[in-house]
Amino acid sequence: MEIFLQQLINGLTLGSIYGLIAIGYTMVFGIIGMVNFAHGDLFMLSSFIGLIVFMALTQLLGLSSPAIAFLLALFASMLLTSLWNWSIERVAYRPLRGSFRLAPLISAIGMSIFLSNFVQVVQGPRNKAIPGLFDGGFKVTQGGTYDVTLSYKQILIVAVTVLLLAGFWYLVQKTPLGRAQRACEQDRKMASLLGIDVDKTISLTFVIGAALAAVAGVLYLMYYGVVSFADGFVPGVKAFTAAVLGGVGSLPGAVIGGLLIGLIEVFWSAYFSTDYKDVAAFSILAITLIFMPSGLLGRPEVEKV
Amino acid sequence: MANISKDSAPGIQWGPAIQEAGFAALVTAGLSFPILALKTDSDVSNKLVLSQRWSLVIWAAAIVFIGRLILVLLKARPKAEKAVSTAPQSNSSKFIAKWIGTAGIIILFVFPFVTVYFLGASGALKWINNYGVQILIYVMLGWGLNIVVGLAGLLDLGYVAFYAVGAYSYALLSTTYGLSFWLCLPLSGILAATWGIILGFPVLRLRGDYLAIVTLAFGEIIRVVLINWTDFSNGYAGISSIPKITFFGLPFTDSESSFSSMFGLDYSPIHRTMFLFYLILCLALLTNFVTMRLRRLPVGRAWEALREDEIACRSLGINTTNTKLTAFALGAMFGGFAGSFFAVRQGFVSPESFTFIESATILAIVVLGGMGSQVGVAVAAVVLVGGTEILRELEWTKQIFGQDFDPSQYRSLIFGGAMVIMMIWKPRGIVSSREPSLFLKEKKSVSGSLVGEGHG
């Protein structure tokens, strides 16, 4: 029971991170129908940006409070990662609209390889570890076979995720920008006829997706305390799995899918084997796509001739 | 940042061009600000420290400024002469493609002897092994994947899984049961094809990009299983001391009843390398031959039809699942052949050789070669793989950029960038255009390579 509770906490934490990344996949897929393969590497890049800004603030500028440095690093990472994704969309995806079916995906794969190797070349191939942040936590239960702890990091991750999702939900549902975004998602041509700047809306979609991925990246860095250039691939695939599981194009689906994938991964590792935890995630991806391509909350896809 | 210069009159407009280039440079500076300017290093106590290098940011911004300026100025040029008819052009490109093909085969057949003649046995070894055999493996893999991606239009991101199946088939069959290479070669092809069918059957009704992701997942699953199922595959350590290649039973050793004594030659390790070279050359040519023949058969025509328009294909009564499955299985089979060749050449296999980046490399070869073009794929393999080998040897770059500079680490960076640029610049590939191999009476005015989804 204690183990179960502990794993539940761990799973929800991990799931929050996956959910934040998954939103970026699902939004881009919803609006231009492409799998943004580079999104996982963008997440890794944001982690690096956060790391460097944090280091610069504490070491070079001598900021003494790690909490403030962390917060500033988070904002800087959100800003710069958004700029990255905006540029990537401009350079690698926008010229390909109206090209053949697989062109954007191939371009995205190229971008993914480019990003991870770019970070490897400019920052070196070794793991980067940061000193522990916000260590400590509560003991949820005590005295049993096993102390269940809820660390401050985990609380922070879940709290930030909930807060962001609320803000994000407001943005998509209540603001003119969100309305434009949803309109483009339903019918791009019609939206442009009604005076919505489709290009701008797509750019903003990429920017929002990147900002959420950056939060996930910085939280991931804080949670695990280490990041390397190759860390984008597997979390990226898992977040994509989350998006697929929740139904590609559905925003609540992405969050639910993320939580599910986090829980499945953690419980699989706890009760079966850690060696095969990636296999579990990949298998879920394959099984969902084969048997339930529209996911839990997605609309079934209608093939137009 | 609208494309101001797009519809400008002839005559160079410097103002907007510089404005646009300046904007691009500013963005670049923003992008590279923390990640390029500050490098994280571990110091002696394994603690992270930052080193500053702001000059790199200025360099990056300057390069982008100049590049963007040139692009904008090129775009602003009048385009009146560009609309030439495409028919003679594509004929000439076809002629060039054919000519490259024939010349390439002749050059390849004499290549080992020429290098041995000029460089001597030990000097030639590196050239035949690092350039010849290495490139030909990728040519073969590229041609195998070309059946799946180029002809049938199915994006397969897990192709390396079949390469792994072939390699492990030979490694395990030869070390466990002592089977010879010549028996294992067809067996590994069959095993890989079987895996292709098993994996392909459930996924092939998915739409294009989902298919790509699922094949990626399968590729990773096979690799993770190879790592973790130690009883079967010996995990990370891999399988070593795989039997070496023999000349149809005669070993390449310095002993009685070996290849060299049989033919009355002095023993030299170059014999084995040359034999490997001709073996992979024959395997690659076999792949090419089978592909070219199949293209003329109904199944090959169905592949191309499927690539152009799946719905039209189904409306015409083609069984799309079977058609896709044959492409998948055949591609896998050639991957398996290449895999078992890889195992016999290296004498050692481990899961490290079959990572996603390998799949991406093969895909990059097919994409850059122009999906569907055989000559294009071969040229792309020579450029990408040969280029990688050359990068390793660019010692002089150390003189310019300092001792720490290692050009070969830029390999994947260039691959990724090239894939993006290729998709934007020439999505149909450099060498050849994508044309249907069958016409009704005569060519239509618009060829298939000029339109988005094959509505010509």
Interface residues (C-beta under 8 A of the other chain):
Chain A: M34 V35 L45 F48 I49 L51 I52 V53 M55 A56 Q59 L60 A76 L80 L83 W84 S87 V91 A92 P95 L96 G98 S99 F100 R101 L102 A103 P104 L105 I106 S107 I109 G110 M111 S112 I113 F114 L115 S116 N117 F118 V119 Q120 V121 V122 Q123 G124 R126 K128 A129 I130 P131 F233 V237 F240 V244 S273 D275 Y276 D278 V279 F282 S283 L285 A286 L289 I290 P293 E301 E303 V305
Chain B: V27 G30 L31 F33 P34 I35 L36 L38 K39 T40 D41 S42 N46 K47 L48 V49 L50 Q52 L56 G153 L155 L157 P202 V203 L206 R207 G208 D209 Y210 A212 I213 V214 L216 A217 F218 E220 I221 V224 V225 I227 N228 I311 F356 I357 A360 L363 A364 V367 Q409 Y410 S412 L413 F415 G416 G417 A418 M419 V420 M422 M423 I424 P427 G452 E453
